[in-house]
Amino acid sequence: MPKDRFNVVYPLDKIFRMKVGAVVVKKMNDVWYFAYFESLSRPLRGFQVVRGGVDAGEHIDAAILRELEEEYNRPVHLHGPLAVNYYKDSRNTDVQVYYLAEDTDAAHPDLEWTVVDGDEAAQTLVWRFAPLHEDLSFLSRGHADIVAHARDRLLS
């Protein structure tokens, strides 16, 4: 564990909040789409992609699979890490690891569906697909940048 010059120990989980997220994509009619949601329970949060915290002792790969199950609730193939973001504000330091995932649900090609989040928040999430090549400015702070990474990877 890190120590300061006075030999005070700082546990990493008190210094950093680890988060994971995913940009879920799907190719339909030769066009790449990405999935985003609007929380009916927390509408001021705007339009987002999958994101959540890493539980104490949880591996980040297990955390993203859990978050995808809780929030997205459709079968996906995880392609691997997409980007790592580091945010520091007056209260917290967040390290966020984002993954690229592909929706593999052939049985439900819906462009809109509703999920009740499987964690303790139990938010009602309305999911939609949007073309990956279009304007991303409607997404919440930070989310557009992550989706742009997916766009760069898939469309370049």
C-alpha positions as CSV (number, residue, x, y, z in Angstrom):
1,M,0.0,0.0,0.0
2,P,1.2,3.5,-0.7
3,K,2.6,5.6,2.1
4,D,3.2,9.3,2.4
5,R,6.4,10.9,3.8
6,F,5.0,10.6,7.3
7,N,4.6,6.8,6.9
8,V,0.8,7.0,6.7
9,V,-0.6,4.2,4.7
10,Y,-3.3,4.9,2.1
11,P,-5.3,1.9,0.8
12,L,-5.7,2.2,-3.0
13,D,-9.5,1.7,-2.7
14,K,-9.7,4.9,-0.7
15,I,-7.6,6.9,-3.2
16,F,-9.2,5.7,-6.4
17,R,-12.7,4.7,-7.4
18,M,-12.4,2.0,-10.0
19,K,-15.2,2.0,-12.6
20,V,-15.8,-0.1,-15.8
21,G,-17.9,0.7,-18.8
22,A,-18.6,-0.6,-22.2
23,V,-19.6,0.6,-25.7
24,V,-21.9,-2.0,-27.0
25,V,-22.1,-2.1,-30.8
26,K,-24.1,-4.1,-33.4
27,K,-23.8,-4.3,-37.1
28,M,-27.1,-4.2,-39.0
29,N,-27.5,-3.9,-42.7
30,D,-23.7,-3.1,-43.0
31,V,-24.0,-0.1,-40.6
32,W,-22.5,-0.1,-37.2
33,Y,-24.7,1.1,-34.3
34,F,-24.0,1.7,-30.7
35,A,-26.4,1.2,-27.7
36,Y,-27.1,4.0,-25.3
37,F,-29.7,4.3,-22.5
38,E,-31.8,6.9,-20.8
39,S,-32.7,6.3,-17.2
40,L,-36.3,7.0,-16.5
41,S,-35.5,6.9,-12.8
42,R,-32.7,9.4,-13.1
43,P,-33.4,11.5,-16.2
44,L,-31.0,14.3,-15.3
45,R,-28.1,12.0,-16.0
46,G,-28.8,12.1,-19.7
47,F,-28.0,9.5,-22.4
48,Q,-25.2,7.1,-21.3
49,V,-23.5,3.8,-22.1
50,V,-22.9,1.0,-19.7
51,R,-20.9,2.0,-16.7
52,G,-20.6,1.0,-13.0
53,G,-18.3,0.5,-10.1
54,V,-15.9,-2.3,-9.4
55,D,-16.7,-4.0,-6.1
56,A,-14.0,-4.5,-3.5
57,G,-11.9,-7.5,-4.4
58,E,-13.6,-7.9,-7.8
59,H,-11.5,-8.3,-11.0
60,I,-12.3,-5.6,-13.7
61,D,-13.1,-8.3,-16.2
62,A,-15.7,-9.8,-13.9
63,A,-17.0,-6.3,-13.1
64,I,-17.7,-5.4,-16.7
65,L,-19.5,-8.7,-17.3
66,R,-21.6,-8.1,-14.2
67,E,-22.4,-4.5,-15.3
68,L,-23.4,-5.7,-18.8
69,E,-25.7,-8.3,-17.2
70,E,-27.2,-5.8,-14.8
71,E,-27.7,-2.8,-17.2
72,Y,-27.8,-4.2,-20.7
73,N,-29.2,-7.7,-20.1
74,R,-28.7,-9.0,-23.6
75,P,-26.0,-11.4,-24.9
76,V,-22.7,-9.8,-25.9
77,H,-19.3,-10.7,-27.0
78,L,-16.6,-8.8,-25.1
79,H,-13.8,-7.7,-27.6
80,G,-11.5,-6.3,-24.9
81,P,-10.4,-3.0,-23.5
82,L,-11.2,0.2,-25.5
83,A,-9.9,3.1,-23.4
84,V,-8.8,4.1,-19.9
85,N,-10.0,7.4,-18.5
86,Y,-8.7,9.1,-15.4
87,Y,-10.8,11.8,-13.7
88,K,-9.9,13.9,-10.7
89,D,-12.3,16.3,-9.0
90,S,-12.4,17.9,-5.6
91,R,-13.9,14.7,-4.0
92,N,-12.7,11.7,-5.9
93,T,-10.3,10.2,-8.4
94,D,-11.9,7.8,-10.8
95,V,-10.0,5.4,-13.0
96,Q,-12.4,4.1,-15.6
97,V,-11.7,1.1,-17.9
98,Y,-14.0,0.9,-21.0
99,Y,-14.5,-2.2,-23.1
100,L,-15.8,-2.8,-26.6
101,A,-18.6,-5.3,-26.7
102,E,-20.8,-6.6,-29.5
103,D,-24.5,-7.4,-29.1
104,T,-25.0,-11.0,-30.3
105,D,-28.7,-11.2,-29.7
106,A,-30.1,-12.3,-33.1
107,A,-33.4,-13.2,-31.6
108,H,-34.2,-9.6,-30.5
109,P,-33.2,-7.1,-33.2
110,D,-35.2,-4.4,-31.5
111,L,-34.0,-0.8,-31.8
112,E,-35.5,0.1,-28.5
113,W,-36.1,-2.0,-25.3
114,T,-36.5,-1.5,-21.6
115,V,-34.4,-3.0,-18.7
116,V,-34.8,-2.7,-15.0
117,D,-31.2,-2.4,-13.7
118,G,-30.3,-5.5,-11.8
119,D,-28.4,-3.8,-9.0
120,E,-29.7,-2.1,-5.9
121,A,-30.6,1.1,-7.7
122,A,-33.2,-0.8,-9.8
123,Q,-33.3,2.0,-12.4
124,T,-35.6,1.7,-15.4
125,L,-33.4,2.0,-18.5
126,V,-34.7,2.6,-22.0
127,W,-32.1,1.4,-24.5
128,R,-31.8,2.5,-28.1
129,F,-29.4,2.0,-30.9
130,A,-27.9,5.0,-32.9
131,P,-25.7,4.9,-35.9
132,L,-22.0,5.0,-34.9
133,H,-21.1,7.4,-37.7
134,E,-23.5,10.2,-36.6
135,D,-23.2,13.1,-34.2
136,L,-22.5,12.0,-30.6
137,S,-23.0,15.3,-28.8
138,F,-26.4,14.2,-27.4
139,L,-24.5,11.8,-25.0
140,S,-23.7,12.8,-21.4
141,R,-20.3,14.2,-20.4
142,G,-17.5,11.9,-21.1
143,H,-19.6,9.3,-22.8
144,A,-19.3,10.8,-26.3
145,D,-15.5,10.6,-26.1
146,I,-15.7,6.9,-25.3
147,V,-18.1,6.1,-28.1
148,A,-15.8,8.1,-30.4
149,H,-13.0,5.7,-29.5
150,A,-15.2,2.8,-30.6
151,R,-16.1,4.7,-33.8
152,D,-12.4,5.2,-34.6
153,R,-11.6,1.6,-34.0
154,L,-14.5,0.2,-36.1
155,L,-14.8,2.7,-38.9
156,S,-11.2,3.6,-39.7
